[in-house]
Amino acid sequence: MSKSIIAEGKTSTEAIEKGLKELKVSKDKVEIKILENEDKRSFFSILTPRVVKVELTLKENHGKEKETKQVEERKEHIKQSDKNNSLNEEEKAKVKENLTSFLNEFTANLSNVQYEISSDDEYIYITLNGEDAGRLIGYRGETLNSLQTILSSIANKNIEKKVHIILDIENYREKRKVALEELADKLTRTVIRTGKQVTLEPMSAYERKIIHNRLQSSQRVKTFSIGEEPYRKVVISKK
């Protein structure tokens, strides 16, 4: 529901200016309704102080504009934070050295499993493929996520900045991403139809981000997370 206030003044102009100041918005952001006009005064009220009341109501899109601005500001803050915490080439080399030492020994105990390490400004990516690789995924990626946690600890050894690791096995991440996006679309239709919010099962931060990203541009629903790790969940609700 749009926010409305009543403002008073000796003239409608003064009342409107007071209302705009209280709402901290410009005149084009509100709808104005004169409740008491200064021109409509009777003979018996001629000696009473002149008071004009106006109702100012924020336009529907103002809240959306404000929300969009806040979202963009948060994105910029996160982007700047990631930029400040990005690894330089020397640090990336040290991280890859840490990971290579562990993965050489780890894959030696598996049958025909190869690994590959790559990186960008935000993440270090590790992919595992081969005959025994699929056994490392586990139910809904539980084993994969546990192994990713171990690799993150190894990668961060003797590194001051936070190293973000993404592990993928037999292209599981991409398949899971498609499945989660399809689930998000399906649940969005359910929320719109019933008007009731839906809470998903606990997910990792990486998977929650997939849901958030999929629905962030929706005009009908919004998403947010609740709970504590490792049981944090995404909620989809109607706007």
Secondary structure, 3 states (H helix, E strand, C coil): CCCEEEEEECCHHHHHHHHHHHHCCCHHHEEEEECCCCCCCCHHHCCCCCCEEEEEEECHHHHHHHHHHHHHHHHHHHHHHHHHHCCCHHHHHHHHHHHHHHHHHHHHCCCCEEEEEEECCCCEEEEEEECCHHHHCCHHHHHHHHHHHHHHHHHCCCCCCCCCEEEEECCHHHHHHHHHHHHHHHHHHHHHHHCCCEECCCCCHHHHHHHHHHHCCCCCEEEEEECCCCCCEEEEEEC
